[in-house]
Amino acid sequence: MRENRLEELEQTIGYRFRQPELLVRALTHRSAVSEGTSSQGPADNEQLEYLGDAVLGMIVSEHLIETFTDWSEGQLSKSRARLVNASSLCAAARRLNLGNYLRLGKGEENTGGREKPALLSDALEALIAAVYLDAGLPVAREFVKRALLETAIQAQGTRLELSDNKSALQEFLQARALPPARYSVVREAGPDHQKTFWIEVGVAGLVTATGVGSNKKEAEQSAAEQALEQLRAEKDKVE
């Protein structure tokens, strides 16, 4: 990877590496190694991803405890899960334009690897580990705050501790002794690396709702949110 590209990313993340090889490794997907396109470079980023997952979990837990001092363990656990899930990490990686800097094999390159949520979220975890190894926990903590926590907490605030929409819908139905919701794909469009899904949820013959998303999980969450809104509105009318 050209040095000026590394410097560009360092400016974006607000940190200059003393060991730039750590940054290069964090950006190297296993496809680049297995296809031989990285024969002169470092190993892939999977070990860094493993370490980054642990460092991220600790930093997020610490930040939540400091920010929401009166929350229970359950509230903290749900919030951490939402902050460190693949969707949250992918969004943060896209804000950093991390996909532009990934080192990919030809196969991944040709199938839209730079936009794949799994590759982006894994690369962000690897980058967190690289910062941690290069400069220690305090610097890694500040990076995670800038890249992930400040934006997510500002956007969601205390709603972080709420269950995700599918879980919330399931809990709503269970509390009323109703059968579980049923999800089905009603439409999908676009190329494999950039698909859009439409998913319908049916709830005990009471309501149906359709959600749209860039993957099935996202579309299911959207559909569940709309179904919940309808059910709660009907509940309020009855009461």
N, C-alpha and C positions, 0 to 999 in steps of 0.2 A: 504494500500500500504506500502510495507516495506520501512523503513527509508533509507536504502542504495540506493534504487531506486530513492527516492526523491533527495538525495544528488547527485546522478549521473546526474539527469536532471538539478539540480541547477548549476552544473559545466558546463553543456552544454550551458545553457542560460546566464551564467555569472552573476547570482544573487542568493544570499542566503536569503531565507525568514525568517523574524522575526516571522511571523505567518504561519507556514507550513500548517495549515488547509486551508488556502486560496489556496495554490497550489493544495492540494488534491481535493478541490471542483472544481477548474478550470478543472481538468482532469476527473471529474465524469459525465458521460453521463446519461441522464434520464433513460436509460434502466437498469442501475445498481441499481437505486433506485426502479423502478417499479417492478423489479423481486426480490427485497429483498436481492440482493447480497451486498448492501451497507447499511444494516439496522443499523450498528453501526457507520457509517460514516456521512459525511456532505450531504447537499442537492445537487441536480445536478447543472450543470454549466450554466443553461440557463439565470439566472439573470446576472451572470458575463459576459456572451456573449453579452447581451444587453448593459451593461455598456462599455465593451471593444470596441464595435462598435463605440460608441460615442468618446471615448478617442482616438482611432485609427484615426478616421476622423479628429479630431483636430490636432493631431501630424503630420499627413501626410500633411494637408493643410498648417500648419506652415512651415514645411520643404520645401515644394514646393515653397512657397513665398520667403523664404530665399535663395533657390538655383537658381531659375529662376526669377530673379528680374524684367525682362522686359516682362514677359508673361501676356497675357490678362486673364480675368476671364474665358473665354471659354477654353483656353488652360489649365489653372489650373484645371478646373472642369473635363475635359476629362482625365487628368493625374491622378487626385485623384481617379477617378472611376476605372482606370486600376490597380492602386496600391492596392486598397482595395477590388477588386472583389474576388470571391471565388477561382478562379484559382490561383491568385497571393498569397493569404493567404495559400492555400493548399500547394503550392510549398515551401513557407517559413516554414510551419509546417513540411514538409518532410525533409527539411534541418536540422531541429532540432530533427528528429526522434521522433516526438511527439506521433505518433501512438503507439509506444512501451509502453507508459506510461498511456494510457487511461484506465479508469475504466469502463468496459462495462458489460452489462448483457449477459447471455449466448446466447440469440438470436442474438444480434449484433456481438458477438464474432464469432459465427458459420457462419455468413454471410459476414465475411471480414470487419467488422466495422473499424478495425485499418487502413484500406487503403481507406476508403470512403472519398472523397473530402469534403463533407458537414461536416462530423464529425471533420475532421482535421482543416478546416478553422474556425469552431465554437470554437474548443478548443483553437486555437491560440488567438482568440478574448477574450476568457475567461481568458487566461493566461495574456494577456496585462492588463486586469482589475485587476487581482490579484496582479500584480506587482504595479499597480497604487495605490491600496488600502493599500498595505503593506509599500510602500516607497514614494509615491507621484509622481507628474508629472515629475520632472527632471529625476528620475530613469526610469520611464516608457518610457520617450522620448528616452533615450539612448538604452533601450532594443529594441524598435521598429526600431531604426536606424540600430542596429546590425543585428536583425533578418530579417528585410524586406527591408528597404529603401536603404541601401548601395549596396546590391546585385542587386536589381531591377534597380536602377538608373545607376549603372555602366554598366549593360547589355543593357539598352535601351536608356539612355541619353535623348536627346531632342525628340526622337521618342515617348516618353511617351504621348506627347500632340496630337498625331495623332489619328484619329478615329480608332476603331477596324475594322478589315478587312471586316466583313459583312456590317457594316455601310458605310465604304469607297466604297465598291462595289455598294451599293444602291445609294449613292450620285453620283457616276460616271455614272450610268445608267440613273438616273433622269435628270442629266445635259444634256443628249443626247436624252431625250424623249423616252427612251427604256423601255420595260416592265421589271418588277422586276425579279430577279433571282429566280430559283426554285431549292430547295434542296430535295434530296431523299436518303434514306439509301440503299446502294447497297449490303452491306455485314456487318455482325457482327460476332465476334468469341470470344471464351473464356468464363470462368465461370462468373456468374452474378456479382461478386464483382471485377472482373478484366477484363472487356470486352474491345475489340478493335472494333471501328466502322470505316467503309469506307462510306463516303458520297459524292455523286456527285452533282455538281451544273451545271445547264444549263442556259445560258445567251442568250436569244433572238435568238437562233439558230446560234449564232456567235461562241461561245466557250463552251466546257464542260471541267470540271476539277474535280479531285477526291482528297479529303483530308482524312487523317487518324488521329484518336485521341482516347484517352482513354474514352471519352464521346462524345455525339452527338454535343454539342456546340463546343468542341475543333476541331472535324473533320470538322464542317461547317466553322469555322474560317480558317482552313488550305485550304479547297477547295476554299473559297472566295479569299484568298491571291493568289493562283495560277491562278484563273480566272482573277484577276486584273492585274497580271503580263502579261498574254496573251493579254488582251485588250489594255493595255498601249503600249505593243510592236507593236501591229497592228496600233495603233494611231500614233506612232512615224514613222512607215513606210509610212503611208499616208501623213504625214506632211513633 
